[in-house]
Amino acid sequence: MKVALLGAGHIGHTISHLLVNSGDYTVTVADQSQASLDKLGALKVNRVLIDTEKAGGIEAVIKGHDAVINALPYHLAVKVASAAKAVGCHYFDLTEDVAATKAIMALAKDAPTAFMPQCGLAPGFIGIAAYHLAKQFDTIDEIKMRVGALPAFPTNALKYNLTWSVDGLINEYCHPCEAIHEGQTTAMLPLEGLEHFSLDGVEYEAFNTSGGLGTLCETLNGKVRNLDYKSVRYPGHRDLMQFLLSDLRLSGDQETLKDIMRKSVPTTMQDVVLVFITVSGMRAGAYVQEVFTRKIFAQRATVNDAPLSAIQITTAAGICAAVDLFREKKLPQRGFVRQEEVALPDFLANRFGIAYEQSRRIESIS
């Protein structure tokens, strides 16, 4: 299968290695940074320097490929999806942006090819797992989805290090959050709905953030009383972010906030991804609850002798499994494909998706 991968950052780098090393994919990697392309080292991929702001340039790169994987910032999702439709190749991305996903859904309506956005961790795997649990109930009362990409060793006041895109992080902190409350689809405010819980002896907080539900609100409309998604952080993080975004009004000057965070909040490869889902409802006449949890840690086992962060592992595994299952015709081959159309057993049995089943521990990274 010929795949064009747009974006050679941390996630794109991992995706390219996974696909090429599987032996079933011929990969072209395109990025606007020659330095990022050079970091692919001796990996057997075609490398293309591209101006991602020009739709015509994107079309030229992806034409002739079976599929395009978009690992670029979320604001380019609709542009890349439109280019994919124009040249007739299948489309996959990692976006958490609600507006972009709805626009891609509209593009897919009359398309002879498949469009599958939101193929990462959240949205992505979290929706696959939650929907799998939900199908085991006669009637569903409540679904709670909690996900965190956290530093393993927090040391600053935010108790946070950068583990993925700053653009995506701020985007999910600033936009309305879809939810179902008392049977009605609604919009919640970001950073609200603060709650605390403990898992494996560690204390966490969780609060509303945008995009993590993917298309589940639409899929489960009329079938669940309450459905929500919250990001997990260490206690105290939300209050400081609310101070920055609300009290200092940086929600209206997001570029300044992004610049501050890039300069002041260190990036880490030593992280942990936490997935925590609870579903409650009626089954065989009894009110029961099912719980699904995972903790996935960074690993020293490497790609090109470099450590892999937990967010790299989970995000790249999510989109590579989606593409692989599509190649195996285990997913619809045209139109808009929702994450919840992926069967959880198929995902976890997949050579890429198995990353969510393997236990890992943090090792020191010198």
N, C-alpha and C positions, 0 to 999 in steps of 0.2 A: 504494500500500500504506500503510495506517495503522499507525504504529509509536508505541508509548509507550516513552519512554526515561526510566528511573529513575536519577537521578544526574547533576548538572550540574557536576561537578568538571572537572579538566583533560581527562580522557579523554572524559567525557560531552559536554563542550563541543565537542571535535573531532568526535565521532561525529555530533552534531546538525548541524553545518555540512556535513559530507560528505553526509549523507543528504538534507538540504533542497536543497543546491546541485545535487544530481544531477537533481532535477526529478521523481523517481519516488516520492517518499515525502512523506506528510503526518505531521508529527512533533509529539507532545505531550511536553514535557520536565517532569518532576516532581522536586522536590528539597525538602529541609527548610529550605534556606537561601534567603531572598529575595535576598540579595546575589549568590549563585551564579546564580540565574535572571536577575538584572538584567545580569550580565556577557554574556549572550547578545545584548545590544544590539538591533539592528533585525532580527535574524534572524526569519523568518516561521515561528514555532513557537507552539503553545499552551503557556502556562506555568501550572503548578499547584504550589502550596505544599502539601506533604504531610508527615504524620507517618509516617516510614518504619517506626516500631516497631509500628504498628497494621495488621494484615493486612486488616481491613475497609476501611481507607483506601486501601490498595494496590489492592484489588479494584475499588473505585469509580473509580479513575483509569484502570486499564488496560481496563476493560470496554468493549467496542465497538471495540477495536483488533484488527488482524490479528495483531500480534506485540508482545511486550515485550522490550526490551533492558535487562538489569539491569547497571548500572554502579555499583552500591552496594557497600559493603564486603562481604567474603566471608561474614561471619556472617549476612547477610540473604538469602543465596542460596536456601535451602530455603523460607523464608517467601514470597519473591517467586514462586518456581516453583510453590508450592502455590496461590497466588492466581491464577497464570496458568492452571493446570489447572481451578480452580473456575469461571473465567469463559470458558474455552474459547479462549484465544489462544496462539499459538506462543511459545516461550521461548528466549532467547539470553542468555548471560552471559560473564563474564571470569574466573570464579573459578579459583583454583589449589588450592582446598581439596579434599583427597581425600574426606573424609567427606561434604561437601556434594554432591560429584559423585555418589557412590554413592547418596545419598538421592534425588537428582533422577532417577537411572537407575531407581530403584524407582517413583517417581511416574509415569514415562513408560510403564511396561509396558502399561497398559490405556488409555492416553490417545489420543483421536482427533486430537490436535495434536502438533506436534514439540517436542522438548526438546533443545537443543544448547548445553550449557555449555562452558566452557574455550575460548572463541573468540578469545583474544588472541594474544600472542607465544609464551609458554611457560607453561602449555600452550596449544596452538593451532597457529600456523604451524610450529613446530618439529616437531610430530608429523606434520603433512601432508607436510613435506619428507622427514623420515626414512622414513616409510612408502613414499613414492614411490621412494626409493633402494632400500629393502629388496625391493620387488617385482621389481627387476631381477636378483635372484640366484636361482640354483637352490636353494642352501641358504645360510642366514645364520649366520655365526659370531658376529659382534660388532657392536653398534650403540652408538656413543657420541654423545650429544647434549649440546652445550655452548652456553650462552646467557648473555650479560651485557648489562645496561643500566648503562653506566658513564659517569662524568663525563669530558668531553673534557680537562679541565684539573684533575686532582686536586691538592689543596694541603694537605689535613690528614693526620694520622697514619693514619686509616682508609683513605685514598686513595679516598674515596667521598663523593658528594653524593646527596641524596635526589632521585630522578628519578620515583618513583611512590609508591604507598600505603605508609606506614609499617606499617600493619596487615598488609598482604600480605607485606611484607619480613620482619618478625619471625615471622610464621606459617610461612614456608617455612624459616626457620632453626631452628625448634623442633620440628617434627613428623617422624616417621619417613618415610623416602624409599623408595618402591617401586622395585624393580629385579628383573632376572632374572640370576641368577648360576649358572653351570654347569647351565643348563637348568631351574632351580628359581626360582619367584617368591619373593622374600624382601624383608625390610625392612632398609634401611641406616640408620645413625645420621646425622643432619644434621651438617654441618660436617666429617665424616670423608671419607676417600678423597682427600686433598689431592694434587693433581698440578700440574705446571707445563708450559707450552708457550709458543711464540712464534708470532706471526702478523704479517706485514708489518713485522717488525723490532721489535714491541712484546712485552714479556714479560707473561704473564698467569698467574694461578693459577685452579684450578677445584676445587670440592668439592661434596659431596652437599647438595642442598636438596630440599624436599618439593614435590610437585605437578606438576613440569614434564613428566613422562611422559604425563600425561593417562590415556587408556585403553589405551595401547600394550602394557602388560604383559599385559592380558587378551587383546587382539587377537593378540599374537605369542607367547602361551604355547604351548610345545611346538615353536616354529618358529625360535627363536634361542637360542644358548648363553649369551651375555652381552648385557645391555641396561641402560644406565644414563643418568641425566641429572645434570648438575652445573651450578651457577651459576659464571659467570666473573667474577673480580674482579682488581684489580691486586695484586701480591704483598704480603703482610703483612696484608691485610684479615681473612682468616679467623682468624689467631691472635688479633687484638684482639677480634673478635666472640666467639671461644671464651672469652677471658678475661672478657668481660662476662657472657656467658650461663652459663658453667660455674663459673669461679672466684668471681665475685661473685654467683652464683646468681640472676641476673636472669631466667633462664628460668622461674623460679617466680613472678616479679613482672613480667610482661611489660608491664603498663601503665606502670610506672615507667621501664622501658627505652624504651618508645615516647615517653614524655614527654621524656626526656633527649635522644633523637635529634631530635625535633621542635624542641627549643630550641637544640641545639648543632650539628647537622649541617645546613649550608645546602642549600636546594633550588637546583637548576640547570636551566636550559633548554638549556644547551650540553652535550649528551650524545652518546653513540654506542651503538648497539645492535650487538652482535656475535653472529652465528649461525655455529656451527661443528659440522658433523655428519660423522662417518665411519662407513661401513658396510663390513664385510669379510665375505667368504664365497666360495663356489664358484660359478663361472659358466663353462659350456662346458669343464668339466674343469680349470680353472685357479683358483688362489686369488688373488682380486683385491680391491682396495679402491676405493670411490668416496667422494669428498669433496664436500660442499656447504658453501659459505661465503658470508656476506653481512656487509657493514658498512654500516649506515645511520646517517647523521648528522642532527643537528638542522638545521633550515633557517630562513632568514630570510623566505622566501616565507610569507605569513601567512594566518591566519584572523582576520578582524576586525582586521587590522594588528597582530597579536601574533605573536611567534615560536612555532614548533612544535618541541617536543623530539622526539628520536628515539623515545622510548618512547610519546609521544602518537601519532606517525605510525604506528608498527608495530602498536600495540594497537588503535587505532581502525580502521586498514586491515583488520586481521584480522577483527573482528566485523562491520564493514560489508560485507566481501566475503562472509562467511558468510550474512548476511541477503540479500544481492543474489543469490547463487547459489541460495539457497532460493526466492526470488521467481521466479527463472527456471526452477524445477523441476529443477535439476541436483543436488538433494539429496533424501533421503527426506522425505516430507511428513507423517509421523506417527511417534510413538515416539521413542526415544532415538537421537540422531544423533551419531556419533563424529567427531572431527576427521579421522581417517584415511579417512573416507568422502569427503572432499573431494579431487578430483583436482588435483594440483599444477599441471598446465598450465592448468586452468580457473581456479584461484586467481590465478596470475600474469598471466593474460590479462584478468582482471576489472578494471574501471575503478578499484576501490579496492585490490585486491590488487597492482596494478602498482607500488605504493609499494615493494615488496620488490625490484623489478627496477631501479628508478631509482637512479643513483649520485648521491650528495650530498656536499658538502663543507661544513665548518663555516665560517660567516661571522661576523664580529664582530657582537655584539648590543649596541647602545648603550642 
